Amino acid sequence: TIKMPDSVPPAVANAFTGIVPAAVAMYAVGIINYIFTQYGTTVIEFIAKVLQEPLLNLSQGYGSVLIMTILVQVFWFFGIHGTNVLAPILDGIWLTAQIANTNAFSKGEALPYLWTRNSFDLYAWIGGAGSTLLLLIAILIFSKRDDQRAVAKLSIAPGFFNVNEPVMFGMPIVLDPIYFIPFVLAPVVMVSIAYGAVVNGLVSPIKAQIVWSMPPFLNALVATMDWRAAVLQLINMVIGFLIYVPFVKAANKIKPTELD
């Protein structure tokens, strides 16, 4: 670093302090880039080919999709925003696949990837992580507990736009031993059904990128431009709802104070 006399104002001295490290970094990057250009490529192209392509191919397997679904649910159960924590993976891999699909569709080419970032939103996280919209519906129909019904009434509207923090922390589902099993099981079953349908060509893959807050059915139609995706979403919603119902009935037998 360049050390200035004490008489120099701190603001000016600090500016000179970073000159040497910045110059070293710039020269290092320039040298590395020059080496890659000698082999007819760039650093970005090298990373995309050596790292990103294998990860993209790996992401299309059922195991990868299932593990990601479970991890998001487990993080959320402990009060950690799973989709945000795992966003570097979700966006770095599955969003890249989605962009590739969108570009291919706009050019009239075959879609290169079957499962993308929005696939999770459409089929596994309806109403937010855990498909909690289905839990809210089950509570409004079958719950006899005033506390849960009150939370459900307040959470149902945001739930249609995939905002589920009111139910996650208001019920709460976080650290609730009753709802842990369906909270994980429902998305696992739903993502398995959807993955099988997409892989076997029963439903078109994602063609267009959509915002995560788009409500059910509309998001399926816009993202895939295939009416069968909305039907698949409805089937998943019914199955997820049925998974939650027994646990809602079980919660009826427990007084709120027994969970404190």
Buried (B, 14 or more C-beta within 10 A) or exposed (E): EEEBEEEEEEEEBEEEBEEEEEEEEEEEEEEEEEEBEEEEEEEEEEEBEEEBEEBBEEBBEEEBBBEBBBBBBBBBBEEEBBBEBBEEBBBBBBBBBBBBBBEBBEEEEEBEBBBBBBBBBBBBBBBBBBBBBBBBBBBBEBBEBEEBBEBBEBBBEBBBBBBBEBBBEBBBBBEBEBBBEBBBBBBBBBBBBBBEBBBEEBBBBBBBBBEBEBBBBEBBBBBBEBEEBBBBBEBBBEBBBBBBBEBBEEBEEEEEEEEE
